[in-house]
Amino acid sequence: MQTKVIKIDRNNIDMKDIAYCADVIRNGGLVCFPTETVYGLGASAFNSEAVKNIYKAKGRPADNPLIVHISDYKMLELVTDCDGEQRNVLNKLAEAFWPGPLTLISHRDDAVPAEVSCGLDTVGIRFPSHPIARALIEAAGVPIAAPSANLSGKPSPTRAEHVIEDMMGRVDVIIDGGNCDVGVESTVFDIAGTKMSVLRPGAVTLEQLLSVVNTADELDWMKPHMDSDEKPRSPGLKYRHYAPNATVNIYDGVRPNLSNYIIEEIKNAKRRGFSVGVLATDESICYYKEVDGVVLSLGSLEDSLQQASNLFHCLRRFDDMGVDMVFAEAVPKGGAGDAVMNRLYRAAGGKIVTVETARDSEGHIC
């Protein structure tokens, strides 16, 4: 497939370029476009064959549902089938957080093909705030189904070069709209289940949601919640996601124990012939100045939004530098920190090492 790359300035959108991309969507094609969270790989949500092509382009498991993106509230009526209390809750949350990085899971209207939600009777809906995304959806005149625009399992793309790396030759158009702001996927909040629950953390937190709804909880994403043959209600629940080619190891603890432990683990890896990388913060990067490897900072320990914005770009940089093993410090939970830890946890295959003891320079516990 020939892929056309079109650069669009979010502050001065060329509507001719948008019209071209919208025509591709209406005719069953695939367009990668920026949102405020990550880049999306989009097709008409009403075209089942186009939706199937999303799965093919990504190499995405067929039981991993997509999110439908809208550009106005009229489209919401086209993709959902709910009334009563669920409709009331949906409207309140939409008023509070849309446009923005929140996906709401509601009951699906029959107009949305089953392929979008993998046969589930629910659908995830989002109203993005990014001006290019909104202009594209509006010009297309149809809701756009879109997962992140990366090969399945890899770190999500937050810059156009990430999309080009993964999707060139797999889609019709890639819109280069610059860097994404948030940097991690949207919060997914299920309002159609027996209990309202955050299924995937993001920039909109449970505390913020509880300011609008009376009761809700958050899925403990560090515990298994489904059988291998069960269909997930949200992206990011079932499979290893967001992972670079390198093996990711996460360590949680306090200094000096944490950095001492990681440095000794790095020495062990180097002795076995592995190239290494460290994912730290502005406050801790100084501990690794003697490490013979790639050392990157997520940003300030106190700024979870900055950490979220940098996460996937850092993971992709490790790949660019040929790193075999990544040693990542855990970041504090709360705010967007929950989303950062969720993505790291998935990238590490569901394992975090808790560091309770320190080692001396010879590797002995002290």
Wavefront OBJ file of the C-alpha trace (Angstrom):
o trace
v 0.000 0.000 0.000
v 1.209 3.489 -0.829
v 1.022 5.748 2.215
v 0.713 9.498 1.846
v 2.121 11.664 4.656
v 0.385 15.029 5.064
v 1.707 17.658 7.484
v -1.053 19.743 9.090
v -0.542 22.638 11.514
v -2.976 22.270 14.423
v -3.020 26.072 14.796
v -3.657 26.757 11.113
v -5.523 23.748 9.726
v -5.598 23.404 5.945
v -9.175 22.304 5.321
v -8.290 21.048 1.835
v -5.970 18.494 3.402
v -8.622 17.603 5.951
v -11.198 17.176 3.165
v -8.837 14.785 1.361
v -8.335 12.689 4.495
v -12.060 12.712 5.263
v -12.753 11.406 1.764
v -10.346 8.525 2.410
v -12.297 7.668 5.587
v -15.687 7.800 3.816
v -14.387 5.510 1.076
v -13.262 2.810 3.507
v -9.616 3.801 3.868
v -7.330 4.112 6.888
v -6.014 7.434 8.212
v -3.613 7.949 11.108
v -4.265 11.198 12.959
v -3.157 12.979 16.141
v -5.277 13.274 19.260
v -4.419 14.916 22.565
v -3.566 11.474 24.014
v -1.748 9.465 21.315
v -1.996 9.088 17.540
v -4.973 7.059 16.349
v -5.408 4.663 13.409
v -8.866 5.495 12.110
v -11.588 4.152 9.843
v -15.305 4.770 9.540
v -16.985 3.210 12.574
v -19.924 2.255 10.326
v -17.825 0.322 7.772
v -17.201 -3.227 8.988
v -14.626 -4.012 6.273
v -12.660 -0.866 7.050
v -12.735 -1.771 10.746
v -11.383 -5.233 9.930
v -8.531 -3.529 8.063
v -7.576 -1.682 11.261
v -6.953 -5.033 12.927
v -4.932 -6.216 9.921
v -2.801 -3.059 9.774
v -1.916 -3.267 13.471
v -1.700 -7.043 13.779
v -4.216 -6.551 16.595
v -5.905 -9.510 18.314
v -9.481 -9.865 17.036
v -10.949 -9.797 20.547
v -9.444 -6.418 21.546
v -12.186 -3.760 21.111
v -11.778 -0.344 19.507
v -12.842 3.117 20.673
v -15.224 5.236 18.594
v -14.347 8.926 18.271
v -17.007 11.596 17.750
v -16.907 15.328 17.036
v -20.313 16.405 18.377
v -23.119 15.142 20.584
v -25.367 14.281 17.626
v -22.899 11.502 16.780
v -23.267 10.210 20.329
v -26.891 9.380 19.574
v -25.802 7.379 16.516
v -23.443 5.015 18.364
v -25.077 4.469 21.770
v -28.282 2.747 22.832
v -28.993 3.723 26.404
v -31.636 5.602 28.333
v -32.726 6.242 31.883
v -29.985 6.439 34.508
v -27.169 5.350 32.148
v -28.048 8.162 29.741
v -28.182 10.627 32.618
v -24.734 9.555 33.844
v -23.298 9.659 30.326
v -24.597 13.191 29.789
v -23.181 14.431 33.103
v -19.747 12.963 32.422
v -19.724 14.255 28.857
v -20.566 17.743 30.086
v -17.786 17.607 32.685
v -14.936 16.011 30.692
v -15.620 16.236 26.951
v -13.917 17.161 24.747
v -11.021 15.449 26.473
v -9.106 12.258 27.346
v -12.036 10.206 28.701
v -13.606 7.154 27.030
v -17.055 6.104 28.255
v -18.293 2.551 27.779
v -22.023 2.522 27.075
v -24.431 0.158 25.358
v -23.841 -0.048 21.607
v -26.325 0.934 18.927
v -26.849 -1.645 16.167
v -25.545 0.888 13.628
v -22.048 0.225 14.965
v -20.731 -3.047 13.488
v -20.004 -5.836 15.919
v -16.368 -5.832 14.733
v -15.787 -2.512 16.530
v -16.575 -4.037 19.923
v -15.624 -7.644 19.141
v -19.246 -8.750 19.449
v -19.883 -7.106 22.826
v -23.121 -5.185 23.310
v -21.122 -2.180 24.541
v -18.956 0.428 22.837
v -16.280 2.842 24.032
v -16.882 6.442 22.922
v -14.579 9.454 23.099
v -14.870 13.108 22.083
v -11.228 14.200 21.530
v -10.142 17.774 22.138
v -7.351 17.847 19.534
v -8.351 20.296 16.759
v -7.079 18.090 13.914
v -8.925 15.027 15.194
v -12.150 16.977 15.582
v -11.808 18.581 12.145
v -11.236 15.178 10.524
v -14.234 13.523 12.184
v -16.482 16.470 11.392
v -15.409 16.571 7.735
v -15.832 12.803 7.380
v -19.359 13.092 8.757
v -19.100 9.714 10.503
v -17.723 8.548 13.839
v -14.199 7.183 13.509
v -13.149 3.910 15.158
v -9.514 4.180 16.172
v -7.018 2.364 18.382
v -3.499 3.749 18.776
v -1.550 3.950 15.510
v 1.200 1.458 16.364
v 1.921 -2.173 15.670
v 0.115 -4.262 18.262
v 2.023 -4.540 21.530
v 4.525 -1.753 20.814
v 4.653 1.584 22.658
v 1.859 3.884 21.544
v 2.868 6.698 19.167
v 2.967 10.247 20.492
v 4.897 11.738 17.564
v 4.444 11.466 13.823
v 7.795 9.721 13.377
v 6.552 6.901 15.617
v 3.527 6.416 13.346
v 5.633 6.515 10.186
v 7.947 3.894 11.664
v 5.075 1.468 12.351
v 2.395 2.265 9.779
v 4.146 3.272 6.561
v 2.839 0.999 3.810
v -0.020 -0.263 6.005
v -2.424 2.699 5.819
v -3.582 5.183 3.207
v -2.679 8.441 4.960
v -0.606 9.557 7.943
v -1.339 13.049 9.228
v 1.736 14.648 10.785
v 0.208 16.954 13.368
v 3.161 17.306 15.710
v 3.522 15.893 19.206
v 0.606 14.747 21.344
v -0.010 16.604 24.599
v -1.127 14.005 27.159
v 1.056 11.136 25.953
v -0.916 8.160 27.308
v -4.241 6.761 26.157
v -7.540 8.005 27.535
v -9.080 6.938 30.814
v -11.682 4.226 30.131
v -14.730 4.435 32.418
v -17.378 1.727 32.193
v -20.888 2.994 32.951
v -22.663 -0.007 31.383
v -21.527 -2.694 33.799
v -23.099 -3.799 37.046
v -20.804 -1.314 38.780
v -19.257 1.819 37.294
v -15.503 1.327 37.131
v -12.294 2.739 35.669
v -10.958 -0.061 33.464
v -7.877 1.808 32.241
v -6.336 4.784 34.073
v -5.505 7.950 32.178
v -5.326 11.707 32.620
v -8.892 11.859 34.003
v -8.656 10.325 37.471
v -11.088 8.351 39.589
v -11.222 11.257 42.036
v -12.313 13.589 39.249
v -14.970 11.141 38.093
v -16.291 10.812 41.652
v -16.898 14.551 41.669
v -19.599 13.893 39.052
v -20.946 10.413 39.871
v -21.931 9.148 43.305
v -20.129 5.832 43.267
v -17.361 4.229 41.203
v -14.253 2.153 41.670
v -11.066 1.380 39.772
v -10.069 -2.007 38.414
v -6.982 -3.377 40.115
v -4.951 -3.746 36.921
v -2.186 -5.620 38.769
v -4.467 -8.645 39.171
v -5.824 -10.945 36.431
v -9.513 -10.366 35.776
v -10.359 -12.593 32.835
v -9.817 -16.003 31.330
v -7.777 -16.424 28.156
v -10.936 -16.899 26.068
v -12.831 -13.968 27.613
v -13.349 -10.756 25.628
v -12.057 -7.598 27.322
v -14.507 -4.690 27.722
v -11.706 -2.197 27.138
v -8.402 -1.976 25.269
v -5.331 -2.513 27.444
v -6.761 -5.215 29.719
v -5.790 -8.584 28.327
v -2.534 -8.503 26.402
v 1.057 -7.340 26.847
v 0.983 -3.772 25.602
v 3.101 -0.659 25.212
v 6.348 -2.657 25.161
v 9.619 -1.817 23.400
v 11.733 -4.584 21.900
v 13.794 -4.515 25.091
v 12.801 -6.442 28.196
v 11.325 -4.000 30.735
v 12.013 -4.435 34.466
v 10.296 -2.226 37.065
v 11.668 -1.608 40.550
v 9.810 0.054 43.417
v 11.368 1.216 46.667
v 13.123 4.083 48.440
v 16.636 5.412 48.103
v 19.401 4.627 48.509
v 18.110 1.063 48.372
v 16.351 1.465 45.033
v 19.174 2.955 42.964
v 21.798 0.726 44.585
v 19.751 -2.360 43.770
v 19.134 -1.289 40.170
v 22.824 -0.529 39.609
v 23.783 -4.016 40.773
v 21.120 -5.545 38.509
v 22.571 -3.545 35.639
v 26.066 -4.846 36.392
v 24.721 -8.406 36.335
v 23.042 -7.769 32.982
v 26.213 -6.243 31.536
v 28.235 -9.272 32.640
v 25.815 -11.418 30.650
v 26.418 -9.305 27.557
v 23.199 -7.251 27.515
v 23.061 -3.594 26.559
v 21.060 -1.665 29.139
v 18.905 1.399 29.616
v 17.614 3.186 32.705
v 14.292 4.990 32.959
v 14.523 7.404 35.888
v 13.311 10.903 36.848
v 14.943 14.320 36.973
v 15.515 13.849 40.699
v 17.138 10.402 40.418
v 18.992 10.442 37.109
v 22.170 11.588 38.891
v 22.407 8.192 40.636
v 23.076 6.530 37.275
v 25.761 8.831 35.866
v 28.333 6.027 35.978
v 26.086 3.516 34.205
v 27.431 2.322 30.882
v 24.156 2.503 29.004
v 21.287 4.736 27.892
v 19.868 6.756 30.790
v 16.634 8.684 30.189
v 14.389 10.784 32.420
v 10.591 10.782 32.390
v 10.646 14.270 33.901
v 10.083 15.522 37.399
v 9.040 13.104 40.134
v 6.427 15.691 41.129
v 4.893 16.106 37.655
v 2.884 13.037 36.616
v 1.557 14.756 33.485
v 5.123 15.353 32.298
v 5.949 11.702 32.986
v 2.930 10.587 30.950
v 3.855 12.867 28.080
v 7.396 11.443 27.882
v 6.793 7.749 28.603
v 6.218 6.227 25.161
v 8.804 8.436 23.493
v 11.400 7.203 26.008
v 10.468 3.556 25.418
v 10.834 4.029 21.679
v 14.194 5.765 22.141
v 15.491 2.668 23.920
v 14.650 0.687 20.793
v 16.351 3.274 18.601
v 19.498 2.922 20.734
v 19.482 -0.883 20.520
v 18.901 -1.487 24.241
v 18.294 -5.104 25.334
v 17.086 -4.518 28.897
v 15.363 -1.495 30.456
v 15.547 -0.897 34.212
v 12.709 1.440 35.204
v 12.022 3.150 38.493
v 8.405 3.086 39.636
v 6.808 6.539 39.889
v 4.373 7.692 42.569
v 0.742 6.772 42.067
v -1.952 9.407 41.946
v -2.982 11.695 39.106
v -1.512 10.608 35.771
v 1.039 8.539 37.719
v -1.504 5.710 37.821
v -1.611 5.721 34.032
v 2.198 5.764 33.767
v 2.521 2.788 36.113
v -0.283 0.923 34.332
v 1.507 1.257 30.983
v 4.889 0.306 32.444
v 3.322 -2.690 34.181
v 1.862 -3.920 30.882
v 5.167 -3.301 29.100
v 6.942 -5.381 31.751
v 4.550 -8.283 31.272
v 2.890 -7.786 34.658
v 5.828 -7.810 37.058
v 7.215 -5.281 39.554
v 10.153 -5.946 41.891
v 9.811 -4.406 45.355
v 13.238 -3.410 46.687
v 13.529 -3.670 50.449
v 17.258 -4.140 50.893
v 20.391 -2.505 49.525
v 23.536 -4.109 48.140
v 27.118 -3.037 48.516
v 29.541 -2.433 45.634
v 30.269 -6.169 45.388
v 26.613 -7.105 45.158
v 26.224 -8.301 48.741
v 23.030 -7.499 50.638
v 23.770 -4.981 53.372
l 1 2 3 4 5 6 7 8 9 10 11 12 13 14 15 16 17 18 19 20 21 22 23 24 25 26 27 28 29 30 31 32 33 34 35 36 37 38 39 40 41 42 43 44 45 46 47 48 49 50 51 52 53 54 55 56 57 58 59 60 61 62 63 64 65 66 67 68 69 70 71 72 73 74 75 76 77 78 79 80 81 82 83 84 85 86 87 88 89 90 91 92 93 94 95 96 97 98 99 100 101 102 103 104 105 106 107 108 109 110 111 112 113 114 115 116 117 118 119 120 121 122 123 124 125 126 127 128 129 130 131 132 133 134 135 136 137 138 139 140 141 142 143 144 145 146 147 148 149 150 151 152 153 154 155 156 157 158 159 160 161 162 163 164 165 166 167 168 169 170 171 172 173 174 175 176 177 178 179 180 181 182 183 184 185 186 187 188 189 190 191 192 193 194 195 196 197 198 199 200 201 202 203 204 205 206 207 208 209 210 211 212 213 214 215 216 217 218 219 220 221 222 223 224 225 226 227 228 229 230 231 232 233 234 235 236 237 238 239 240 241 242 243 244 245 246 247 248 249 250 251 252 253 254 255 256 257 258 259 260 261 262 263 264 265 266 267 268 269 270 271 272 273 274 275 276 277 278 279 280 281 282 283 284 285 286 287 288 289 290 291 292 293 294 295 296 297 298 299 300 301 302 303 304 305 306 307 308 309 310 311 312 313 314 315 316 317 318 319 320 321 322 323 324 325 326 327 328 329 330 331 332 333 334 335 336 337 338 339 340 341 342 343 344 345 346 347 348 349 350 351 352 353 354 355 356 357 358 359 360 361 362 363 364 365 366
